[in-house]
Amino acid sequence: TNLPAVGAFIFNPAFYIVTVILQAICVIHCIRKGSQQNWIWLIVFLPLIGSVAYLFTEVITRRNIRDMQSGVGEVLSPSGSIKKLEDNLRFSDTFNNRIALADAYFKAGQHQRAITLYEESMQGAFEENELVISRLILAYYKEKRYSDVTRIAPRIYNLPQFTRSKTHILYAASLGYMGETEKAETEFRKMNGRFANFEARYYYALFLKRNNRFDEGQQILNQVVEEIPQLSSIERRSNREWLSHVREALKS
């Protein structure tokens, strides 16, 4: 007696659209992860069954579920997560436990406590650790300790990954706050490419406006807005935060 209802559900346009979207997601994930070619054929020729099977076999693992549960727990009770990490560090004072607790402090807005742990972790083999230095730059900047940012950033300046990183942006911005405008602009110009680096360009525009170069700052913001219609939906989503900041800056 339920067959007509089932048939109506299956041939519903919304059901078809959802199935196609799910199919596309699974195929893209399969290609990126280098999964077996057989999965792609199964997903293509049996869209719903193949996609669901792929999701539960290759994507939703026990570890994913544990991570999801852990993430929900941290949102609902961040202090509980921090206490657990503090207990872990007391039980075993290792580099990984120290950094995990420092990261939790940082996420909770306890930047000074995070800084203390990051600094204490820079000993022995970890004295020039890129991860710790990068996290310190983020924490220093949050606390407006711009001189500390400009002091420590050169340690990782020559690494290839520094060139277009968040730490590079904050280093350039910190140079500006320290009054080293020429050095700051040199760094910002290295990141000022069209159709990319929207966060860096937003910071660059703010830097120019702080230095009474309003027209130049406005020009950068306008360029970004002009580029938005030509971005793909994925690019717009991944840069949503900074594109929004650019629009707000233009209004103000």
PyMOL commands that set and color helices and strands:
alter all, ss='L'
color gray80, all
select helices_A, chain A and resi 3-10+13-33+37-45+47-59+62-76+78-91+95-107+111-121+124-126+130-142+146-155+160-162+166-177+181-190+198-210+214-230+233-238+240-251
alter helices_A, ss='H'
color red, helices_A
deselect
rebuild
show_as cartoon
